[in-house]
Amino acid sequence: MEQPRLFHAEHLPVRLAYPILFSHLPIFPPHGPPASPQGGRPAIDRNALLRALVYRALRRLASLSDLVQALRENPAVLEAIGLDPLGDIPSVERFSDWLRSTPNASLQDIRIRLLQTLFAERAFTGRILALDSCPIPSPVRENNLKTAVRDRFNKRRLPPGDPTARLGVLTSFAHGNSRKVVYFWGYRHHVVVDTETELPLWEQTEPADRKDSPLAVPLLRALLRRIALPVEAVCADWAYDADALLKFTVDELHAQPVGAPHPRRHANPDFRVQGAAVVCPANLDMFRRGKMTPRRTGISYIQFSCPIHYDRSLQQRFLVCPAAHPKFFQQKGCNYLLRLSPNIRSQIPYGSESFQQLYRERTAVERVFSRLLTIAMQDLPTRGLDSARNLSTIAHITVLLVALAAHRTGCSDQLAFVRTFLPNRIDMPPEKPVL
């Protein structure tokens, strides 16, 4: 006969060591007494709400409804995150309102404290940094191609479900060299990564229409204001090939810029530069119009234009462009800018073995994004830029929290084991069940 049980399963302690993990998590600074029940809903500790959302990330729960259901089914987890197992569970609306109303600066403060602790305990060095960004689609009807939406990718018509989302472009080379462009409404998540330990050091979420290169220098400045890293190299792809980042890396960081040149910066083989003259595709000397210095870049050029449009003697010889160039009919012929300002790219040893070896370190940022996406960073349960920023910051807090726990438990080689470290490497001490 089956023996009767002396205790129920819900009286057993939680097997996964969430209390040990959360003991390494910094807490919010006190901001005054909790709100009175007469003034609205009973106050809930925001540290408990943060732990619950970290638990959601580790469990990869796609929605807040799944989180509430998981907490309802696990009283031991409720106790681990700091809530009363016998009390009321925070509702979906409470989590959603907290994500939208919490200032991102308060969550950034916790993330920075984790980062500073890891650096002080020498968990990473920050010698080689890498930059990149990933898309975060917003849960709007326009992104669902199965729905009937008129003019869904018109950037002048913001989605009614999320007015803060912007139209972004995602380029993929999934089929060899063929380029595929996909549009989406949402945001882009920008990161700075330590390539040696593959830890994310800085993050910022912006609307999807913000370009990558203008955000590179502010991200690095914000990181170095908090932590004095001995940066030796900064790696990035061709989307970050901008003079501002290259000069900042060389002049201020005294480091090696490592990045692929932008495809548009390759010399056009149809034009030939011969001393101070430029020969167009029709084998004619182009007309020199003078110097120009755009205010946005401050780079000086000599502008050359189509000679047939500006030289009357050639207009009598040629009615149209001898090379039948399409720009002759679409505009006033071809234009060519010959750069006069010194080009910092001449100091970068493209093609050398040391450069190629450093550039291969850039792939660490792809693995960091893979881990961030496995903890549901792209699964936005709420809409709006504020909640997208908070959820992204919580994802980074989760990654850094696991790394700190791994470092302090003697598993420094497993700093990046976000999903598997907790169940496999931290054990709860044996505890007698409550009868």
Order of alpha helices (4+ residues) and beta strands (2+ residues): alpha-alpha-alpha-alpha-alpha-alpha-beta-beta-beta-beta-alpha-beta-alpha-beta-beta-beta-beta-beta-alpha-alpha-alpha-beta-alpha-alpha-alpha-alpha
